């Protein structure tokens, strides 16, 4: 039976094939683009002297869990990850009206020009992908956080392409060269994580032009599981790291709150994606209690308790948990959004409708409608056809 409200998947993914770089990088850099090489059972990405198998971990939707594959052919990955028509078909099957799309990039290269160009190339590819159905596909642009002027320029470029959100690393980045030929996955993690030991903090006034630009352009700022890296190559460590990668996102939230950033920029929208939300209300309550006791000797500049800023500025997405739903009326716990994580290994596809029914059993329909769609629609300004087709080639 059709639902009386729309479902906006607040965290879905695209997986552009490695061959797309040759079409979207500036002409003078295309010769350096990764190339796809076919072997007997596995495809390989050849880039800057390295040859690495295609990773399938982020493209497992529809595969039985016991048939999980870490590596293989590009054809083994879910086609909805890079083919918009296939994506819409999968969304229809799963009952998704709109999908907010996160992805990858940049290239892991020691060539700084190529590195920066890869952000723009990826963002243009996503803009083109979304232009296929702008009322249903809402992309998130990616930017680095190593130089303020550099980031602001990419933010303005992203807004001109129709993006309503940008993804930033959980911590500032050092301006240093990456190892040549770094795999796409490793480079993406660096782009998500940044460097917590870089000696810089988002609370510092140096970053204010970024927050000002986000407010001016009405761009939501997202962080995607960047505060803690999971070790995928070790199944034991992976299972331990995965829950820690969720709650570790409390650190960048605390930096922004205690650093008074949300007081200076009250309209800033700060989103932790795929990090779960059951800990939101706990974090708000704990920060309130400790702030009241410790704010004098620490000379805290806050004018309101931390939970005020959680409710005013901080949002989060979850996949399959009930704690956050139960805590939705507590201070700090209200700005929560459901997501499917398609086509990653945690996805609820193709059973999302049943998952939603189970998670929200007994929850008033008005609350369900807000959590599974209404809040994300407003936050990401989805379904309004803002994404614009752009030329493939960067002249």
N, C-alpha and C positions, 0 to 999 in steps of 0.2 A: 504494500500500500504506500503510495507516495507520501512523503512527509510534508507538513504544511510550512516548512521553512527550508532554506537552502543550506547545504553543507559546504563550507569552505575549508578545504584541507590546508591547515596552517603550516605544514611542513611536508612538502613532497620534493622530489629531486629530478634533475635531468642528468644524463650521462652522455655528453657529446662524444662522438667517436674521435679517436686521435687524429683522424684525417681532416677534421674540420679546420685545424690551425692553418693549413696551407691555403685555405680559401679566405680566412678572415684576418690574418696578419698583414701588415703593410707589405707592399710588393717587394721591397728591397730586403725583407726579412724572411720571405717564404722559403727560400732555399734551406733555412735552418730549422724548418718545422719538423716535428716528429713524423715518422713514416710507419706504416703498418706492414708487417711482414708475415706471410702465412707459412706455417709449418704443418707437420702431419696432424697433430692433435691440438695445437695451441697457436694462437696468434701472438706476435711479439711487436712491441713498440720500440722502434729504433730511433735513438735520440742522443746526440752529442757523445757518440762513442759507446753508448750502452745499448743493450738489447734485453728487454724485460718482458715477461709474459703479460698479457692483458689480464687485469684484475676484474673479477666478476662479483666481488663481495657486495658492491653497491647496486647490483642489478639482478637480485634474486627473486623478485616478486613473481608469484605464480609457481615457483619451484617447490617441490616437497622438501621439508627441512632435512630429511635423510639423504636427499640428493644435492645438498649444498656443495657448490664448487667455488674455490678461491680463484682459480685461474682457468683459462680456456680460450675459446674462439670468441671474437666479437659477436658472432651470430648466436652464441649461447646466452647473451645478455638480453634483458627485456627490451624489446624494440620501442616501447613507449618512452624509454629513456632519452631517445633522440629523434623519434619520428612523431611529429605532432598528431597526425591522424590516428596512429596506433595509440597514442596517449589518450586522446579523447575517447576512443573505444574502451580502453581500460577504465577510464573514469566513469563512463556510462555503466559498465558492468558492475563497478563498485559503488555506484550511487553518489559520486562526487560531482557537485555542481561547478566548483571553482577549485583550482589548485595553486597554491603559492609555491614557486619553484626555486629551490636552492640547487647548487651544483658544485662546480670545481673551478680549476684555474687557481693560480697562474701556472705557467711553465716553470719547472725547476731547472733554471739555467744560470750559469755564471755570467752570461751576457746581460748587462743591466738594461740595455735598450730593449732587448728581446723580452726580458722579464716584465718591464712596464707595459710594453705593447701587448703582451698576452692578457693583461687585465681588460684592456679595451676590446681586444678581439673576442674574448669570452663573453663580455657584456653585450656586444653586438650580436653574437650568435644567439644568446638567450632572447634578446629583443626580437629577432627574426622568428624564433621558435614561437614566442607568444603572439606574434602578429597573425598567426594562423587562426587563432580564436581568442582575441583580446578580452572578451567578456568572460572567458573561462580559465585562461592561463595568465598568471601574474608572476613575472620574474623578479628575482632579487639580484642586483648587481654586486660585484665584488671589488673592493678597493684595498690597497695596502695601508698601513699606518706607521710609516717610517719618516715621512716628511709632510708637514701640515699643508704646505702649498700644493704639493703633489696630490695629496688626498682630496683637497677641496676642488682641484681641477677635474679629477675623475668623478667626483660627486656631481658636479654641474653637467658633465658630459652624460652621466647616467640619467639625470633628470630630463635632459633634452631628448633622450631616447624613450621616455615614458615610464621609467622605473619610479616606483613609490617607496622602495626600500633598498638599503645597501647593507652588505655584510662586512663587518670589520673584524680584525683579530681580537681575541679576548684581552691581549696586552699589547702595548706598543712594540714595534719591531726595531731591531738594530739595522742600520744601513750598512749591510755587508753582503758580499757576494755569496750566492748559494753554490753548492757543489755542482759542477757540470753534470748534466745527464740525470739529475735527480728524478726519481720516478714521479709520475703524476700524483699518486697518492701522497707521497712524502711532501711534495711541494704544496699540495692542498692543505695538509695539516699545519705546515708552517704558516700558511696564509690565514688559517683559522685560529692558531694559537698565539702567534707573536712570541715575545720573549719576556716572561715575568721577572727576569733578572737584568733587564736592559738598563736599569737605573732611571727610567722615566715612568711617569704615571699619568693616566687619563685625568687625574684630579688637578694636574698642573695647568695653570692658565695658558701655557703654550698651545694646548689643544682646543682652547675656546673657539677659534675660528671654525673648527670642524663642527662643533655643537651648534654654533650660530648658523652655519650653512645648512645643516640638517633641519633646523627649525624654520629657517627662511624658505627652504624648498619643500617643506613638509615631508621629509624623508624619514621613515622609521629606520633605526639602527639595529641590526640584528647581530647576535653572536651565536655561532653554531658549534656547540660542544668544543670550544677552543681552550678551555682552562686546564684540561688534563688530557693527555694523549693516551689512547688505548694501544696496547701492544698486540696487534692482530696475529703476529706470527707464532705466538705462544698461547694455545687455547686456555691454559690455566691462568696466565696473567690477564688474558683478554676478559675472562669472566669476572675477575677481581676488579680490573680497571673500569669496566663498563659502568657500574653504579657510581664509582668515584668520579667518572667524567661528568656525571649529571650534577652532583652536589658541589663539585669544584667551581661551577658557574656562579656560586654565591660570592666568590672573591671579586670579580669585576663589578658585580652589583654593589657590593659594599664599598668598593673604591669610588664609584660614582656618587653614592649617597653620602658617605662620610667626607668625601672631597668637596661637598657642597655644589656639585655640578648641577644637580636637578633644582637647586634653589636658584642658581644663576640662570638656568634655562628650563623654566617650568613646563614648557610645551614639548620638551624632548621626549621621544618615544624610544625606549630601550628594551630590546626583546631577546630573551635567551631561548634558543630554539633547540628542540629535541633533548632538553635537559630535565624534563619532568617538572612538576609543579607542586608535588606533595610537600616539599620542604619550604615553599614560599611563606606560608603562614608561620611556620616555626621560625624561619629566619627573621621575619618581621618582628615577632614577639621577642625573640632573643636580643635582637639589636635594640629594640625599645628599652628593654630592662637594663642592659649593660650601658646604654647611652645615658640613661637617667643617673646611674651611679658613677660613671666615669667621665662624664662630659666636662666637668669643671677642671680637673687636673690636666686633662688632655686638651683643654681649650677648644672644644668642638665648636665649629662655626654654625652648626645646624640651628635653624629657627623653629623647626618642627621635629617630632620624633621620626625615626627612620621609617616606620610603617606608613607615615603620611606620603613619603616619596615613593615607597613601593606601590601604593595605590594610585598615585598620580602619574608615575613615569614608567613603571616596570611591568613587562608582559612576559608570558612564558607559554611554551607549547608542551604537550604531553602526548603519549601514544596510547598506552594501555595501563592506566592506573586509576584507582578510585579515591585515594587519600586526598588528592588535590580537589576533586569534585566535592568531597565531604567538607573540605575547609574553605569552600568558595565564598562564604560569608564572613570569614575572619579577616582582621586587618592584614593586608599584604597578600591575601589569597584570591582576590577577585578577578584579576586580569589574566585568566587562563583560557587556552584554546586547544581544541583537539586536533590531532593530525594523524595521517596514516603512515608516514615515512616511506611511501612508495618511491622507488622500487627496492629499497634497502632491506637488509636481512631482518630488521625488526618490524617490517611492514605488516599491517593488518589486511592488506589486499590478498585475495578478493573477497574477504569476509567482513569488511568494515561495517556493514549495516548491522550484522549480528553483534559485533563487538560494541558498537554504539549502544544498542539496545541493552546489552548486559551491563555495561559500565554505568549507564544512566537510569537503571531500573529504579523507579520510585522518585526520580527527580522531576520537579515541575517542568512542564513543556517549555515555559518561558525561559527557564535557566538553561535547558538543553539547547534551545535555539540560539542563545547567545554564545554558549561555549563551543558548539560545533560549527558556527558560521557567522553569527552577527558581529561578534567582536573582531574577528579577523577581517571581515569585509570592511569595517570602518577603519581599522588600523592600517591595512595595506591598500585601502581604496581600490578594491578589486571589482571586476565586472563592469568597469566603466570605459573599456576600450582605449586606455591611454597609450598602450604600447604601439609604437609606430614601426612599419616596415623600414628597414634600412638596407643600403647596398651591401652586398656580401664583401666586396673588396674594399680595403682601406687604402685609399689612394695616397 
